[in-house]
Amino acid sequence: MSPENEKQQETKEKKTFSQVVKDSFKELGITFVAFAKAPRALWGINVPYILEGLVYFGILTILGTYGSENVGLLDTQSGLVYSFVTGGITLAMLLFGGLADKIGVRGSLRLAFLVFVLGRAVIALSGSLGLTGGLWSPMFFTMIAGLLFMVTAYGLYQPAAYAGVRRYTTPQTAAMGYAVIYGLMNLGAFLSGLISSNTRHAFEDTFPPNGLTAVFWVYVGISFIALLCTIFLLSKKNDEAAIKKVKEETDRINEESGKEKEKEEEVKPKEKVKILSTLIFFAITVIFFLFSGFGFKNTINQIFDLDLFGWKLKLDLFLVLAAIFLLTTFIDYVRKRPYHPFRDKRFTFFVFMLIPVQTLFAHNWLTIPYYLNRAFAGSVVSEYFEVFSNLNPILIFVLAPIVAGLTARANVYKMMIYGTFVMALPTFLLVIGPNLYLFLLYILLMTIGEAMWQPRFLQWIAEVAPKNMTGLYMGVGQFPWFLTKVITGFYSGWFLMKYCPLDTDPSQMNTEFMWLVYALIAMVTPIALVLAKNWMVKGFKTKHEG
């Protein structure tokens, strides 16, 4: 095609904003229709996924408040519990993802939901048995035991759920299948706010001091319903029927298009790498994190007081050692893998430079529920903080296809700059002070920014990955997200205790400074991407070649 024809074709394909919006909502309708017409086995993935999204995000929303008000933990300690849960889930998927392949989709999902029910029942029991609270108390250990069951189950659940989508869709409908499961997860997250707040108010007297234990019992019931849905909808009969239908449809499409199965090149040579030392280093890292004096005081740790430009800081010896062990683990892991993505300096810079802006994701459960409950005390925002904390998922559910339509032709690197700017900049709105309208505007703009860059980031990773290494690149791309969840949980509790403490009059709080620090942290990402633009663009891959 000549340049002139290309220009004419591009002009012809351009759409107005109203057309893009109309097409986007049409796409939403198609998504729901596709879900309704999907094989029953795929319903066995999607329906429980809605329920699990509801329970998971619901627990994240109230877990910090439960730890502070019910268990009696400090905010710093509750932050570490969050890091244990969210970071542990990422680690569990790394450890048990292969086990899910061996057990199979049906077996893994059934086992995962069974453990979900058990773990969440143990969490609910921690607030129902009249146990004494505080750090290292029976109530604390009971809660942690339940969370450990839940975290372990996720190691099977997430890989199996996504494997199920791949199993029950054709290559032509796979994208729609993943879009549906992502959208329904966000829908479930929004519904959790409605269920949690109403349950909490109804059972506040039955389960003092705040009715949160009743919410955990409701989540146990919903998890059990998800287990039943998995058993009956994902039966052996439905599984075999779906596999047969997918195979027939795939063969028909390939036959009509005359497409032959493309033989993938072997890019990554098979190599056996001893990772025992890496696992030992990582285990030591986790132990040091767990017993860090920053959150859990102990007699063998050393804490040094420092005065830096007027800021009084505490240097935690265990925290420093944990960072050293983590860095050692990383170097050891990459050094033994010559084809590892982290050998690419631009790729490594890109994925790690997203950590600052990704902290805003973590603050959705580490900070915002506390902030709404405490800084807006006495208002409808505080009474229904779960609802306001989960506005982001429902907005993503609606806005993601619209933003995708508007930015489909945009350059990936430019979209990352624009998207991270749009996501980080609105945080300065919260620096003005607690205000409902400013908070809602922040959530709206932050969500638009998320919709601008997050899908494009995952798309970019998939495109630059060499053949038969997509899974490795996608997994590596999520590693900084694991670090984000752990690191953010380490300091968020301290900021809450300092600037948004429990049982304090809102007028005596200083949430403005807290959000100023968080805004400056988030702004590091877009500024760094702009400063590194010439270096990045020079060797920036937009599609894997070779």
N, C-alpha and C positions, 0 to 999 in steps of 0.2 A: 504494500500500500504506500502511495506517495505521501510526502509530508502534507501536501494540500488536502488529500483525501482524509488523512488522519485528523487534521484540524477540523474538517467538516464533520467527520464522525463524532469527534469529541464535542463539538458544538451541538450536534443533534442529540447527544445523550445527556447534555446538561439539563438539570431539572430545577424548577423554582423551589423555594423553601416550602411552600404549601404542598407541592407535589411530593416532596421528600417526606414531610410529616404524614401525609395521607398514605403513602406507600408503606411507611414504617408501621402505622397502626394496622394496615392491611396485613403486614407481616405478622403482627401479634395475633391477629385473627387466624391466620394460617397455622401459626404455632399451636393454638388451642385445638384447631380442627385435626391437625396431625396427631396431637396427643390423644384425642378422642378415638381416632381410627387406628391407633397403634395396636400391634399384637398384644394380646393379654399378658404375655410374659413381660413386655416392656412396661405395662401398667404395674407389674410387680416390682419394677425398679422405681418408677416415677411417683406412685402414690406414697410408698414408704419414705421416699426422699423428701416429699413435702413435709411429712410428719417429723422426719428427723431434722430437717432444717428448722422447723418450729421449735423443737426441743433443744437443739444444740445452741442456737442463738438466744433462746429464752434463758438457758442456764448461764450463758456468758453474761447476759444483761444483769442478772441478779446475784451471781456468785460472789462478787466483791462486796456487795451490801450484806449478804448472808455471812460472809467471813468476818466483816467488821462488827455488825450489830448482833449476830446470833452466836457465832463461835468466839468472838472476843479478840480477834486478831488486830494488829496494827495495820494501817493502810499499806505500809511497805511490805508487810508479810502477805497480805492479800494479793498484792501485785506479783509477788513471787509465786503464789499459788496459780495465778493466771498464766505466768510464764511456764510453769510446770504443765498445765493443761494444754495450752495452745502450742507450745514448742514440743511437748511430748507427743502430740498427735502427728506432727510432721515427722518426728523421729520414728514413731510407731509404724507409719506408712512405709518408711525406708526399711525397717526391720521385717515387717510382716507382709509386705506387698507380694513377695515371691510365694509366701505360704498361701495367699489367696488364689494364686494361679494353680497351685497344686490341689487345693480343696475344691476349686470350681466356684462359679458365680453363685449358684443356688446354696451350696453348703456354707460358703463364706458369709453370705448375707443372713442366713438363718442363725448361724453361730454368733455373728456380730450383734444382732438384735437381742438374742438371748442374754448376752453379756451386758448389753445396754440396759436391759430391764433390771438385771441383778445389780449393776453398779449404781444406777439411779435410785433403786430401792434402798441401798446402803446409805447413799447421801441423804435421802429423806429420813431414814432412821436416825441419823446423827442429830436431827432436831426433834425427834419424837420420843426418845427414850429418857429424857431428863438428865442427860450426861453433863458433867461439868465442862465448862468451856475454857478457852485460853490456848496459848501455844503449847504444843506437846500434850494436850489434854486428851481424854478419851473421845470427846466430841471431835477434836481436830483429827485424830488418827482415823476415826470412823469416816469422816468426810473425805480424807485423803485416800482411804482404801476404795471408796466408791468411785472417786475420780480416776484412780488408777485403772479400775475395771473399764471405765468409759473410754479412757485414752487408749488402752490396749485394743478395745473393740474397733476403734477407728482405724487401726492399722490394717484390719481386714475389710472394714466396710467401704471406705473410700475407693481403694483400688478395685474391689469387686463391683461396686456400683458403676464405675466408669467402664470396666470390662464388660459389664452387662449391656450398657448402651451400645458398645461396639458389636457385641454378639447379636443383638436383636435389631440392628439397622443395616441397610445396604451402604456401600460407599457413597451413593448419591444422597442418602437421607441421614447420614451420620452427623453432619453439621447441625441439622435440625434437631436431632436427638440430644446432642450436647447442649444446644441452646435451650431446649425445653427443660432439661434437668437443672441447668443453672438458674433459669428464670423461676422455676417452681421452688427452688431452695430459698431464693430471695422472698418469694411470696410467703412461704412458711415462716421466715424470720420476722416479717411484718406482723403476721397473725399472732406470734408469740407475745407481743406487747399487749394486745387486747386481752388475751387469755390470762396472762400473768397479773396484770393490774386488777382485773375484776376478781380473780381468785384470791389475791392477797387481801383485798378489802373485805371480802365475804367471810374469810376465816381468820381475821386478825385476832379475835378473842379466843378462838379455839387453839390456834398455834401462835402464842405470843413469842416475841414482842411485835412482830410485823406481818405474820401470815405467810412468810416465804416458805416455810416447811410444807404448807398445803400446796404451794405451787410445784414444789418438787414431786409431791405425790401425784399431782395431775400429770406431770411429765412422765412419771413411771407408767401411768395408765395409757398415755398416748404412745409410748414406746412399745407397750404390749400390743396395742392395736396395730402398730407398724409390723410387729413380728407376725401377727395373724395374717395380715395382708400379704406379707412375703411368702408365708407357707402356702396360702390358698391360691394367690394369683401367680406365683412363680412355681407352680407344680411341675412335675416331670413331663406331664402331658402337654402343658402349655409351652414349656421349654422346647420340646421336640417339634411342636407345630410351628413355633416362631422360627427355629433354625431352618426348617424345611422351606418356609415361606421366603425367608431372606435369601437362601441359596437359589431358589427358583427365580426370584426377582433379579438377583445379581447376574445369573446366567443369561436371563432374557435380555437385560440391558446391554451386557457385553456382546451378545450375539447380534443385536440390532445395530450397535455402533461399530461392530467389527473390531472391537478392541481386544487385543491380546494382553495377557498379564505381563506387565513389565518386570523384567528381571532386575532386581536391585543390585547395585554395585556393593562389593564388600569394601567399605572404607576403613572400618575399625578392625584391625587384626585381633584375633582371639589371643588373649594373654591371661595367664594365671598370676594374680598378684596377691602376695601375702598381706593381709590387712589386720593381722592380730595386733601389731603395735598401734595402729590407728584406733582400733576399738578400745585398747587399754587406755590410751591418751584421752579418748572421748569419755570413757567411764570416769576417769579421774576428774575431768572437767565438770561433769554433771555432779559428782560428789562435792567438789569445791563450791559449785554454785549453790547447791542445796544447803550446805552448812556455812554459807558466807555470813559473816558477822553483820553485813549490811542489813539483813533481815532477820536471821535466826541467830541470836547471841550464843556464844559458847566460850569456854575458858581457854581453848588453845589458839584462838584467832587473835591477831594483832591489828589494832586500828590506830592509825596515826592522824593526828590533827594538823591540818595545813591552813595557812592563811594566804590566799591567792587574790591579790588586788582587792583586798577588803572582804572577800568571800571566805567564810570559814568552812573548810571542806574536811571530810574524813576519808582517808585513804585506807581501804580495806585490803589487807594482805591476801586473803583468800580470793578476793575479786581479781587482784592483779595476777595471782597464780592461775586462776581459771582462764583469764585472757591469754596468758602465755601458753597453757596447755592447748587451748582452742586453736591458736595460731600454729602451734607445732603439729597438731592433728591435720590442719588444712594443708600445710607444706608437705607433710609426709604423704598425704593422700594424693596430691597433685603430682608430686615428684615421681611417683611410680606409674603414672599414666601419661605417656607421651602424647596421646590423642585426646586428652581431657580438654573440655571447653575452656577451662580457666588458663590454659596455655595461651589463649588468645587475649592479649592485653586489652584490646578495645571491648571485647565481649565482657571481660571481667570488670572493667571500669563501669560499663553500662549497667550491668545488673546490680552491682554493689552501690552505685551512686543513687539508686532508687530507694535505698533504705530510709533516708531522712523523710521523704514524702510519704513512704509507706507507714511511718509511725502514726499518721493520722488514721489509718485503718485500725491499728491496734487501740488507739484512744477511743474508738467507738464503743469498746467494752471496758477498757481499763480506766477511762476518765469520765466520759460523758454521762453514764448512769449516776455516778457519784455527784457530778457537777449539777445535773438537773435535780437530783433529790435534795441536795444541800443548799446550793446557791439560790434555788427558787423555792425554798421551804415555805409552806403555808399556801402555795398556789396550786392550781390545777396541774401545772407542769410537774411539780413534785409528787402530787398524788398519783399521777399516771406517767411516771418517768420512763416506764418500760415502753409505752407507746411512742413517746417522743424520741427515745433512744434507738428505735427501729424504723425510723422514717427513711433512712438511707436505702435499705433493701427494696422497699416498694418503689422508690424513685428510680433505682437502677433497673427494676423490672420494666418500668414504662419508658425511661429515657434512653436506655442502652441502644435499642434498635433505631431510634430517631437520630441520635448522635452518630451511630455507625453509618447511617445513610448519608448524613451530611459530610462525613469525613472519609468516605470510602476511597477517594482518589488522592488523599493528602499524603505527602511524604512522611514516612514512618518517624524519622528522627525529629522532624519539625513538629509532628503531632505529640511526640513525647515531651518536647519543650513546652508547647502550648498547653497540653493537658496537665502537666505537673504544675505549671504556673497557675492555671485556673483552679486547681485543687488546693494548692498551698496558700495562695494569696487571701482567700476569704477568711482564713483563720484569724487574721488581724481584726475582723469584725468583733470577735469575742473579747478582744483586748479592751474594747469600750466598756464592757461590764455586762452582767447578766441582764439580758433583754430577750424576750421570747421572739420578737420579730427578727432581730439580728441573728439569733440562733437558727431560726427557720431558713433565713437567707443563706447563712453559712452552709447548712446541710444541702440546700438546693445547688449552690454553686460548687461546693466540694464534690457532690455527686456527679455533676456535669463533667467536671475535670476528671474524675475517676473513669467515667464512661468514655472519655476522649482517649486516654492513654492505656488503660489496663488491657482491653482486648487487643489493641495494636501491639502491645509488648509481647503477649503470648503468641500472636500471629508472627511477629518478627523472629522469635526464637524458633518456631516451627519451620520458617522459611530458610533460615541460615544454617540449620542443622544439616550435616551431611546425611546421605541416605543411610538407613538402618541405625542412625544415632539420634533420632528425634526424641525418643524416650529419655536418653541420657541428658540431652540439652534441656528438655522441659524440667527434668528433676533438678538439674543444677540451677536453672533459672529460679526455682523455688527456694533454694538454700538461703539467699539473703532474706527472704520472707520469714524463714525460721529464726534467723538471727534477730530480725526486727521484733518479733513477738517476745523473744527472751529478753533482749536488751531493754525494750520499752517497759516491760513489766518490772524491770529492776529499778527504774527511777520514778515511774509514775506514782507509786504509792507515797514516796517521799514528798513529791510536789503536792499531793492531796493533803497530807498531814500538815504541811507548811502553809499552804495558801487556800485550801478548801477543807478545813478539818471538820470532823464529825461533832455534832452538838454545839455548833457555834453560830451566833447570829450572822446572817448573810452580810450585814453591813460591816462586820469585823473581818471578813475574808478579803483576800487579795487575789481573786481568780484572774484579774486582769494581767498580772505579771506572769502567772502560770501559762496563760494562753499566748502571751508575748514570746516566752521562751519556746513554746511548741511551734509557733508560727515561724520563728527564726530558724529552728531546726528543719522544718519542712521546706523552707525556701532554699536551703542548701542544694537540693536536687536540681530545680530548674536553672539556678545560677551556674552551677557546675556544668550542666549540659550546654549552656550557652558559651561559657568560657572554653570548653573543650570541643566546640563545634568544628573548627577547622581540622583539628587532629582526628576527630571521630569520623567526619564525613569523608575525609581522604581515603580511609580504608574501611568505611562502613558498608557492611554487606546488606543488600536488600533481598537477595535470593541466592541460595546456595548454587554454586556452579561447580560442575565436575561430579 
